[in-house]
Amino acid sequence: MNNKVLAINDLSGFGNTSLMALIPLLYKYGLEVCALPSSLLSSNTCFPGYQLLATDVFMKDCLKHWQELGMEFGAIYSGFLGNPQQVDTVLEAIETLAITETLVLIDPVMADNGELYPCYDEHMILAMRRLIAKADIITPNFTEACFLAGIDPRDDAGEECFNTICNKLHDLGACELIITGAPGVKDGCNIIYSASPNTQLQSYACQYIPCFFTGTGDIFSTLMLVYMLKGIPRPEAITKAADFIYNAINHSLAKGRDGRAGVLLQDILQTGEYGCQ
């Protein structure tokens, strides 16, 4: 197996999010990382006063260099992108650096809690629709899935709504879907999985903790990529990744961690607890 992963995401100097979470996790599982930062930040955006450096030109220069080197990847992961123009760069990366066996996972980071992030508008939704068409699997949260499908996010969504969303996302070209944070039982949420168009949806109940920790979506998507590369069946992979997040949050809460900085990933990777072997 080609164990090189092209990881495209933002890089924050402080905070266990995005590339700062992806890189140690991928190394933990024996995968070689080639990082392409979509922006550079002093800290993640949860902290006031953060400094941001756009990397649009640098991304293109990196891509050109890797093309000249003839690099190929076993997997390509795309997360946070700074603007719609960067979508075109990622599409070029997929076109030129992927091989037949390359697994492409797109985490369409752009919204949560029923709203787009302040840095985005309708143009990002349109661009992201083009990107997910090239994905083998996408891992949006419920809000992102709704925006991509052209449906208003709502808390009372049921099976019919989930079916409509998944069908629309498959119609856009996405092969497999894992939707996190879908409304579920009271004080809880579900993970919705659709293996392909016109298949029965599978729903997995999440253990719910009423708190905020940024970066958990990045960790979930990274673990799904790892488990897929290792050939772990989807139901087991989804459950393992969700349990990892739950235990990581519990551990971080017990240690008094500020949720804005993300979970204490360094503790978990060092001890090998919570299924991270």
Legacy VTK file of the C-alpha trace (Angstrom):
# vtk DataFile Version 3.0
C-alpha trace
ASCII
DATASET POLYDATA
POINTS 277 float
0.000 0.000 0.000
1.163 3.516 -0.778
1.148 4.897 2.758
1.655 8.569 1.861
-1.245 10.869 2.740
-1.646 14.353 1.298
-3.278 16.293 4.140
-4.809 19.645 3.164
-6.022 21.773 6.042
-5.153 24.902 7.979
-2.195 24.950 10.361
-2.639 26.727 13.685
0.418 27.456 15.782
-1.609 26.679 18.903
-4.521 24.293 19.343
-5.020 20.599 18.656
-7.056 21.133 15.520
-6.673 20.667 11.765
-3.110 19.749 10.719
-1.922 19.894 14.333
-4.312 17.002 15.028
-4.066 15.205 11.679
-0.288 14.868 11.545
0.304 13.120 14.902
-2.666 10.815 14.369
-1.527 9.751 10.911
2.016 9.155 12.143
0.655 7.126 15.049
-0.842 4.709 12.546
2.264 4.432 10.378
1.226 6.784 7.586
3.577 9.299 5.999
2.190 12.825 5.888
2.663 15.432 3.195
1.052 18.580 4.614
-0.418 21.328 2.462
-1.572 24.216 4.709
-4.586 26.081 3.369
-3.809 28.934 5.757
-1.428 29.657 8.628
-2.786 30.915 11.937
-1.234 31.918 15.243
-3.970 29.930 16.982
-7.223 28.402 15.900
-10.096 30.819 15.399
-11.645 30.138 18.810
-9.146 32.547 20.365
-9.634 36.309 19.892
-6.929 38.229 18.087
-5.591 35.310 16.072
-3.276 36.142 13.184
-3.864 34.588 9.754
-1.674 34.288 6.686
-3.312 33.264 3.403
-1.435 30.579 1.464
-3.173 30.566 -1.921
0.003 31.179 -3.930
2.101 28.901 -1.735
-0.382 26.056 -2.219
-0.080 26.342 -5.984
3.730 26.462 -5.776
3.790 23.342 -3.578
1.516 21.529 -5.974
3.722 22.430 -8.932
6.817 21.200 -7.078
5.231 17.888 -6.146
4.059 17.392 -9.718
7.641 17.920 -10.888
8.815 15.345 -8.334
6.265 12.843 -9.647
4.753 12.327 -6.196
1.758 10.018 -5.781
-0.436 9.439 -2.753
-2.352 6.545 -1.295
-4.854 8.988 0.174
-5.801 12.641 -0.129
-7.574 14.385 2.748
-9.074 17.854 2.359
-10.466 19.834 5.285
-10.701 23.586 5.929
-10.107 25.738 2.858
-9.621 29.477 3.056
-11.755 30.470 0.076
-13.530 29.061 -3.000
-10.433 29.553 -5.148
-8.548 26.997 -3.060
-11.103 24.400 -4.117
-9.640 24.595 -7.611
-6.176 23.928 -6.193
-7.426 20.871 -4.357
-9.182 19.635 -7.492
-5.908 19.972 -9.380
-4.117 18.066 -6.621
-6.608 15.225 -6.954
-6.299 15.257 -10.728
-2.489 15.219 -10.824
-1.327 13.473 -7.638
-3.906 10.715 -7.218
-3.519 7.266 -8.713
-6.191 4.642 -9.377
-6.007 3.319 -5.802
-5.934 6.724 -4.099
-8.613 7.204 -1.442
-10.042 10.740 -1.474
-11.747 11.950 1.709
-13.325 15.395 1.769
-14.367 17.008 5.028
-16.333 20.032 3.733
-15.575 22.319 6.650
-17.703 25.448 6.330
-20.578 25.505 8.836
-22.008 24.325 12.149
-25.014 24.867 14.402
-27.222 25.842 11.485
-24.983 28.641 10.154
-22.101 29.137 7.742
-18.832 30.209 9.328
-18.402 34.012 9.126
-15.585 33.727 6.565
-17.842 31.999 4.003
-20.832 32.773 1.830
-22.869 31.071 -0.897
-19.830 30.930 -3.173
-18.128 28.471 -0.814
-21.151 26.184 -0.878
-21.115 26.151 -4.670
-17.368 25.478 -4.766
-17.590 22.709 -2.181
-20.279 20.987 -4.223
-17.760 20.691 -7.047
-15.156 19.277 -4.686
-17.278 16.562 -3.092
-18.028 15.237 -6.575
-14.438 13.942 -6.613
-14.618 12.291 -3.199
-14.716 8.615 -2.378
-16.147 9.581 0.986
-17.247 12.830 2.622
-17.633 13.569 6.335
-19.766 16.709 6.739
-21.517 17.599 9.933
-25.292 17.883 9.699
-25.294 21.637 8.985
-22.735 21.258 6.202
-24.659 18.363 4.678
-27.822 20.483 4.635
-26.134 23.447 2.950
-24.528 21.193 0.341
-27.895 19.558 -0.343
-29.708 22.902 -0.524
-31.836 22.150 2.549
-32.347 24.390 5.583
-30.803 22.807 8.688
-33.367 22.023 11.337
-33.363 20.241 14.668
-36.432 18.089 13.984
-34.967 16.257 10.989
-36.032 12.641 10.723
-35.467 9.658 8.470
-37.222 11.218 5.480
-35.062 14.342 5.751
-31.887 12.267 6.064
-32.832 10.289 2.972
-33.423 13.478 1.001
-30.092 14.952 2.080
-28.137 11.799 1.262
-29.791 11.366 -2.121
-28.947 14.948 -3.058
-25.322 14.538 -1.960
-25.002 11.316 -3.940
-26.496 13.126 -6.938
-23.714 15.698 -6.611
-21.207 12.875 -7.062
-20.164 11.902 -3.541
-19.779 8.119 -3.238
-19.979 7.390 0.498
-21.398 9.719 3.142
-20.799 9.959 6.861
-22.821 12.778 8.424
-21.909 13.648 11.999
-23.958 15.560 14.541
-27.296 14.645 13.000
-30.271 15.309 15.296
-31.153 12.198 17.249
-32.572 11.208 20.576
-33.120 13.847 23.231
-29.819 15.391 24.354
-27.963 13.321 21.806
-27.056 13.012 18.169
-26.538 10.441 15.459
-23.968 9.602 12.852
-25.649 8.830 9.531
-23.917 6.555 7.024
-24.904 6.036 3.398
-22.769 3.538 1.475
-24.076 4.441 -1.980
-27.128 5.893 -3.736
-30.457 4.211 -3.024
-29.155 2.109 -0.152
-30.617 1.828 3.324
-29.199 4.479 5.630
-27.455 3.343 8.783
-27.649 5.368 11.978
-25.271 5.208 14.931
-26.163 6.850 18.230
-23.408 8.978 19.788
-22.718 9.305 23.475
-23.390 12.948 24.201
-21.391 15.283 26.451
-22.801 18.815 26.856
-19.588 20.752 26.272
-17.491 22.292 23.505
-14.167 20.992 22.207
-12.918 22.259 18.887
-11.077 19.946 16.493
-13.071 16.813 17.226
-14.444 16.784 13.682
-10.885 16.843 12.333
-9.968 13.894 14.537
-13.068 11.921 13.571
-12.436 12.384 9.843
-8.756 11.502 10.231
-9.584 8.313 12.095
-12.104 7.358 9.432
-9.399 7.788 6.801
-6.992 5.632 8.808
-9.554 2.892 9.412
-10.578 2.843 5.761
-6.958 2.464 4.675
-6.613 -0.399 7.142
-9.692 -2.127 5.724
-11.795 -1.886 8.882
-15.515 -2.306 8.036
-17.452 0.949 8.098
-19.758 0.141 11.048
-16.782 -0.783 13.234
-14.776 2.210 12.013
-17.574 4.684 12.751
-18.102 3.253 16.227
-14.371 3.235 17.012
-13.925 6.835 15.881
-16.976 8.053 17.817
-15.851 6.242 20.976
-12.371 7.727 20.633
-13.838 11.239 20.505
-16.102 10.592 23.493
-13.263 9.250 25.629
-10.878 11.991 24.521
-13.382 14.649 25.577
-13.992 12.942 28.921
-10.259 12.751 29.586
-9.740 16.385 28.623
-12.631 17.541 30.799
-11.193 15.654 33.769
-7.874 17.430 33.242
-9.549 20.851 33.077
-8.618 21.437 29.440
-9.875 24.599 27.733
-12.122 23.302 24.950
-10.970 26.081 22.645
-7.555 24.389 22.480
-8.952 20.993 21.507
-8.688 17.675 23.322
-5.474 16.562 25.029
-4.377 14.507 22.069
-0.792 14.372 23.329
-1.906 12.488 26.458
-3.938 9.968 24.525
-1.309 9.247 21.887
1.353 8.804 24.553
-0.610 6.366 26.699
-2.260 4.474 23.833
-5.564 4.555 25.713
-9.054 4.837 24.300
-8.489 2.514 21.366
-5.518 4.369 19.887
-3.248 1.362 19.261
LINES 1 278
277 0 1 2 3 4 5 6 7 8 9 10 11 12 13 14 15 16 17 18 19 20 21 22 23 24 25 26 27 28 29 30 31 32 33 34 35 36 37 38 39 40 41 42 43 44 45 46 47 48 49 50 51 52 53 54 55 56 57 58 59 60 61 62 63 64 65 66 67 68 69 70 71 72 73 74 75 76 77 78 79 80 81 82 83 84 85 86 87 88 89 90 91 92 93 94 95 96 97 98 99 100 101 102 103 104 105 106 107 108 109 110 111 112 113 114 115 116 117 118 119 120 121 122 123 124 125 126 127 128 129 130 131 132 133 134 135 136 137 138 139 140 141 142 143 144 145 146 147 148 149 150 151 152 153 154 155 156 157 158 159 160 161 162 163 164 165 166 167 168 169 170 171 172 173 174 175 176 177 178 179 180 181 182 183 184 185 186 187 188 189 190 191 192 193 194 195 196 197 198 199 200 201 202 203 204 205 206 207 208 209 210 211 212 213 214 215 216 217 218 219 220 221 222 223 224 225 226 227 228 229 230 231 232 233 234 235 236 237 238 239 240 241 242 243 244 245 246 247 248 249 250 251 252 253 254 255 256 257 258 259 260 261 262 263 264 265 266 267 268 269 270 271 272 273 274 275 276
